[in-house]
Every structure is written in C-alpha cells, then in structure tokens.
C-alpha cells in the first residue's frame, strides 16, 4: 500500500487533501485512482488508512477509513552528526530515520568545508527534513525525526542539554564498548536509560580539541571496532548499537 505524508495539523478532519508535491507523486508516478486505499502518516504517531475519494489535476482528496496511533518508544535518540562532503548527509538522515532516531543535529565541525549561517542554514534544514519525510514513507515509521539547522559542536554544547547516555564515537585511546556504559548506568541508577545521543565526527574524526570539549561536557567515548569507518558507516553503527541496547531494555 502506498504511503504519503500530511502534517499533523492538516490531518484532523474526516477528509484530507494531498497537495503538491505529494499529489503530483500520487497522480503522475504512482497513478492512484478513486477507490484505492492508501496510508497517510502525519509524523506525530498517527497512521491513517484512507480511501481516495477524488483526483483532480493537482490535488488528491481522501477519506479517512481508520485512524491508528502508534505510541512513541520509551526512549529517545539524538544523532549529532558532523556534515560530510557532498550529499552524504542525506543518506545519513535517511538511514537514521529508518533506524528510528528522534532528532538529527547536523554539526559544522572544524574539519568540514561547509559553512552555513542564517537563511542558508534554515534552507538546508528544510531540505534535509524532506529527506526524513521520504524515509518515513519508505519505512512506515509513524514518527518523523526533527532535523535541526546545522550548528557548531560548541553551540550545541552551550545549550547544556542532558542525556542519560551521551556517547561520542572516538578513535582516541581509552574509548570503550558502548555496552559498558549502559551496564554502568543501570547499576548506578537502578533503571534503564531513557535518552541517549551519539556524536559522530567527519572523515578524520573531530579534532582533539573538539573531542576534549565534548568529553569534558560529559560524553563517553566509545570505540567502533578495530577498523576506521567512514562517517556514514559510523553513524549507522552507533544508531544500531543504541537501538539494540535500548530496545532490549524496553
């Protein structure tokens, strides 16, 4: 069954409308027809079974047949990802969405060439958010991760956000397997972790100064095995570890 996305504020009625570009994709690529059933995801937990009621040149109207609500998982994951060269960040956002991440914060670290400010940063964030929208449609996830405008690691740290388990993928000596931190947290707090973040650097890793700043702010350095991974591989690796540990705990 084909899946589409409509923002939650537009999903309250019994009749919904697919507008461009969703309507164009439905009409001219998938060629949906009146009477056909589709799934609409609002990205905020709602999964709506709908029936196509009417098709016009640039709009598709559907009738809601059944509403399902998919609860959030009992834990939250944030990916703090240094922006790699080219369009690799789009692949990372896609895979992160498929792996159920709740938020993606693109980082402008010292070893990357991309520099964005103001409207440029907001434009990039909006473009990358659309990548996440396409990924929930592909994967069937009822929850759309938030992609924030890119900022520097220092700017993020200045927010003083708190996580049960803040982890940083590190090539530096002294990093440990992520499981050790999960077990240590459970032993100390007598409960399961409910929030985690993963810092993933660019090719060549964060600079020693950046790593030191992040670790000083409370992040735990984790190793990703004996091989040096590309940034996009490291992101998938970290999120897979977090999902495995947190899902087994829930």
ChimeraX attribute file (.defattr): number of C-alpha atoms within 10 A of each C-alpha:
attribute: neighborCount
match mode: 1-to-1
recipient: residues
	/A:1	8
	/A:2	14
	/A:3	20
	/A:4	22
	/A:5	20
	/A:6	17
	/A:7	13
	/A:8	13
	/A:9	9
	/A:10	12
	/A:11	18
	/A:12	10
	/A:13	10
	/A:14	11
	/A:15	16
	/A:16	20
	/A:17	20
	/A:18	21
	/A:19	15
	/A:20	12
	/A:21	10
	/A:22	17
	/A:23	23
	/A:24	17
	/A:25	16
	/A:26	23
	/A:27	17
	/A:28	11
	/A:29	9
	/A:30	11
	/A:31	10
	/A:32	18
	/A:33	15
	/A:34	13
	/A:35	13
	/A:36	13
	/A:37	20
	/A:38	20
	/A:39	20
	/A:40	26
	/A:41	26
	/A:42	22
	/A:43	22
	/A:44	18
	/A:45	17
	/A:46	19
	/A:47	22
	/A:48	22
	/A:49	19
	/A:50	22
	/A:51	21
	/A:52	20
	/A:53	18
	/A:54	14
	/A:55	18
	/A:56	9
	/A:57	9
	/A:58	16
	/A:59	18
	/A:60	23
	/A:61	19
	/A:62	24
	/A:63	20
	/A:64	22
	/A:65	14
	/A:66	12
	/A:67	13
	/A:68	12
	/A:69	11
	/A:70	13
	/A:71	11
	/A:72	12
	/A:73	13
	/A:74	12
	/A:75	17
	/A:76	20
	/A:77	25
	/A:78	22
	/A:79	25
	/A:80	22
	/A:81	26
	/A:82	29
	/A:83	29
	/A:84	24
	/A:85	12
	/A:86	8
	/A:87	9
	/A:88	13
	/A:89	19
	/A:90	19
	/A:91	15
	/A:92	24
	/A:93	29
	/A:94	22
	/A:95	20
	/A:96	26
	/A:97	26
	/A:98	19
	/A:99	17
	/A:100	22
	/A:101	23
	/A:102	20
	/A:103	20
	/A:104	27
	/A:105	23
	/A:106	25
	/A:107	27
	/A:108	23
	/A:109	24
	/A:110	18
	/A:111	16
	/A:112	17
	/A:113	11
	/A:114	14
	/A:115	14
	/A:116	15
	/A:117	12
	/A:118	9
	/A:119	10
	/A:120	13
	/A:121	16
	/A:122	15
	/A:123	14
	/A:124	17
	/A:125	20
	/A:126	14
	/A:127	13
	/A:128	22
	/A:129	22
	/A:130	14
	/A:131	19
	/A:132	26
	/A:133	23
	/A:134	17
	/A:135	21
	/A:136	24
	/A:137	20
	/A:138	15
	/A:139	15
	/A:140	18
	/A:141	23
	/A:142	24
	/A:143	23
	/A:144	25
	/A:145	25
	/A:146	19
	/A:147	22
	/A:148	18
	/A:149	22
	/A:150	28
	/A:151	19
	/A:152	17
	/A:153	23
	/A:154	14
	/A:155	12
	/A:156	15
	/A:157	13
	/A:158	10
	/A:159	8
	/A:160	9
	/A:161	9
	/A:162	13
	/A:163	17
	/A:164	15
	/A:165	21
	/A:166	22
	/A:167	25
	/A:168	25
	/A:169	27
	/A:170	21
	/A:171	21
	/A:172	12
	/A:173	9
	/A:174	9
	/A:175	15
	/A:176	16
	/A:177	15
	/A:178	21
	/A:179	14
	/A:180	10
	/A:181	17
	/A:182	18
	/A:183	14
	/A:184	11
	/A:185	16
	/A:186	13
	/A:187	11
	/A:188	8
	/A:189	11
	/A:190	9
	/A:191	10
	/A:192	18
	/A:193	21
	/A:194	16
	/A:195	17
	/A:196	20
	/A:197	25
	/A:198	25
	/A:199	27
	/A:200	26
	/A:201	31
	/A:202	22
	/A:203	17
	/A:204	13
	/A:205	22
	/A:206	24
	/A:207	14
	/A:208	10
	/A:209	10
	/A:210	17
	/A:211	22
	/A:212	12
	/A:213	15
	/A:214	22
	/A:215	15
	/A:216	10
	/A:217	15
	/A:218	14
	/A:219	20
	/A:220	21
	/A:221	25
	/A:222	24
	/A:223	20
	/A:224	19
	/A:225	11
	/A:226	7
	/A:227	8
	/A:228	14
	/A:229	16
	/A:230	14
	/A:231	23
	/A:232	24
	/A:233	13
	/A:234	23
	/A:235	24
	/A:236	18
	/A:237	15
	/A:238	24
	/A:239	22
	/A:240	15
	/A:241	15
	/A:242	25
	/A:243	18
	/A:244	12
	/A:245	17
	/A:246	21
	/A:247	12
	/A:248	9
	/A:249	15
	/A:250	11
